Amino acid sequence: MDERKDLMPLEKTPPTTDDNLLRLRVDGWCLLEGVIPEAEVADVRESVLKTVSSPEYLEDKDFLAHNSEFVRHVAEPRVLAILEALWGPFYRVGWMGPTFRHPGDVREQWHVDWPFGTRPAAGILPPFPDAVMYLTSIWMLSPFLPESGGTIIAPGTHRSGIDPTTDSMIDEKAPRATELQVSGEAGSVVLLDSRLWHANASYHGTEPRVAMRVCYAPWWLNLQPIDPESPEGVRMAEEFGDTAAPPMPRLSPETFNAMPDQVKPLYHHWVNW
């Protein structure tokens, strides 16, 4: 008998959809590794950096109009399997955009994401309902590590029903004993129940940490408050000085038609036909 076999590490089994759903239900988050293939992630990252520094994007902030590299990944089968298990076959992208951490950035406050919370207009007021109504995904185009500003999360807080930014019993800038920083290789995706308390971390690296944020919604969630061209979006802007959350620019038919077929159902509702 070869005794060395007893010392060999066990092969890691990738989580199943059921595993990820359980993690989302109990802890409020899950990690999917290798969603963007290793051979492609550097090119996707460079395309995002090129887009956000272009005069066209700086003028209109319409990421999809100027970048076709990233969007082809948002319908990855493992992501869609989770969405379908939660909401059935009809779901869509509520919002997307690039996000960065830069050298010298410091830790920020605990918060939840729209549509939850009392600070933006049209937010769902606490106590939040016990239902997954929105998923925030962060697509790691750079490695997420403690030293590179990996997102801080407080597992289980999605079940508290509390908005940490407005509850007088919560110090929204204080660390929590059970908090952790999400870590992952470039190409991984972390999915957060949007009720989960999370915070931007301090960043001690030397190069910007690059990511994309994509928010997924069920078909029944009203997205008009973040549509700047809808009657509700216009009203929010007029009465509150802004829409309920960062607005999602409408898509031109040309931008939409250039998308891969499997991606189009996620964006059909944003098209200016």
Salt bridges, closest charged atoms under 4 A:
ASP2 OD1 - ARG4 NE 3.14
ASP27 OD2 - ARG23 NE 3.04
GLU33 OE1 - LYS12 NZ 3.34
GLU40 OE1 - ARG72 NH1 3.38
GLU40 OE1 - HIS73 NE2 3.65
ASP60 OD2 - HIS66 NE2 2.99
GLU69 OE1 - ARG72 NH2 3.44
GLU76 OE2 - ARG78 NE 2.94
ASP105 OD2 - ARG101 NH1 3.74
GLU108 OE2 - ARG101 NH1 3.22
ASP113 OD1 - HIS111 NE2 3.72
ASP113 OD1 - HIS198 NE2 3.21
ASP113 OD2 - ARG213 NH2 3.41
ASP130 OD1 - ARG195 NH1 3.78
GLU172 OE1 - ARG119 NH2 3.74
GLU179 OE1 - ARG107 NH2 2.88
ASP193 OD2 - ARG195 NH2 2.69
ASP227 OD2 - ARG250 NH2 2.73
GLU239 OE2 - ARG235 NE 2.96
ASP261 OD1 - LYS264 NZ 3.57
